[in-house]
Amino acid sequence: MVPMRRNWIAPILLGGAVLLAACTDPNEQVEEAVKDINIIDNANLNNLMLTASDPDEAVNYFKRAVASNPERIDLLRGLAQSQVRAGNYREAVNVWEVVIAHPQTETADSVDFADALIRQGDWKRAEEVLDGIPPTHETFKRYRLEAMIADGNKEWSKADSFYETAVGLTTTPSGALNNWGYSKLTRGDYAEAEKLFGEALKYDPGMFTAKNNFVMARGLQRNYTLPVVSMTQTERAMLLDTLARAAVKLGDVETAKTLFKQAIDTHPQHFDAAVSSLRALEQG
C-alpha cells in the first residue's frame, strides 16, 4: 500500500510545483495587468482626442505622442486625422505620406490620404492615389471621393454610379446625397437635384446646406414656394432670400422683389443682404 500512496503524492506535489512556479513573481503579473489597462486607456484617450476634443488640442496631443513613439502607426494616423480636423491640410498630407510609407499601412490609409489631398486642392494626385487602390476595397468614403473626382472631371455617368454606390454603403448618406444633388444642379438637372436634396433632408432634417440647395433647385424651376421642411425663422428668411436670387437669375424681377420683402419681414433681425438686393432691384 505504501507505493500506491507515493504514486498519489507525486502528482500532487508536481501540481503544486507548477502552481508555485506560476506564482513566483506576483509583481510581474501586476505589471502585465497594469500594462494591458494602460494600452486600453491610451486607445480610449486617442479616440476621445479625435472626436471630442478641440482640434488644435488634439494636434498638440498627437504631436507629443508621435515624438515619444515615432514608429507607432496608430499615433501617426491620429496626428494626420487631427490635422485634417484642424484644417491644417498641408500638414495632414505630410503626415499621411509617412503613414502610407509605414510597413503596417492599410488600404484605408490611402483613402484618407486622398481625402486630405482633395481638401488641400491637389485633385490630380488624389485621383492617382485612388486609382492605385484595389477595386475590392469598397467603402463609403472611397466611393464618395471617387464621385467627387468624377464630378470635377465632368464624367457624369461615372459620378452618378459612384454616388449611388456610396449612398448604398452608409446609414448616414445625407452628405453624399447633398453632394450628388449639387452635381445635378450644376448640370442643369434641377428636378433630379430637388429630389436628391429632399432625400438628404429625410436623413438629416437640420442640414441647412441641403435646405438652401433644395430651395435653389425649386426656384430655378420657377417654383417660388418654400418646401415643407423644418426651419427656424432665420432659416426661413434666408431661404426666401435664396428663392429671390433664383428669380433674379431667371429675370422674374417683380417676383424677386416680393420674395426679398418677405425675407426682410421674416428675419428676426436686420437682414442686410436682402435689403441691399431689394434696393438694387428697385433702383433698376
URZILIN-V789985 format. One line per field, one symbol per residue. ss: DSSP state (2 for helix, 1 for strand, 0 for the rest). burial: b if it has 9 or more other C-alpha atoms within 8 Angstrom, else e. Layout:
ss->???
burial->???
//
This chain:
ss->02222222222222222222220002222222222222222222222222200022222222222222000022222222222220002222222222220000002222222222222200222222222000000002222222222222000222222222222000000222222222222220022222222222222000022222222222200000000000002222222222222222200022222222222222000002222222222200
burial->eeeeeeeeeeeeeeeeeeeeeeeeeeeeeeeeeeeeeeeeeeeeebebbbeebebbbbbebbbebbeeeeeebebbbbbbbbbbebebbebbbebbbbbbeeeebeeebbbbbbbbbbeeebbebbbebbeebeeeeeebebbbbbbbbbbeeebeebbbbbbebbbeeeeebbebbbebbbbbbeeebbbbbbbbbbbbbebebeeeebbbbbbbbbbbeeeeeeeeeeeebbbbbbbbbbbbbbbbeeebbebbbbbbbbbbebbeeebeebbebbeebeee
//
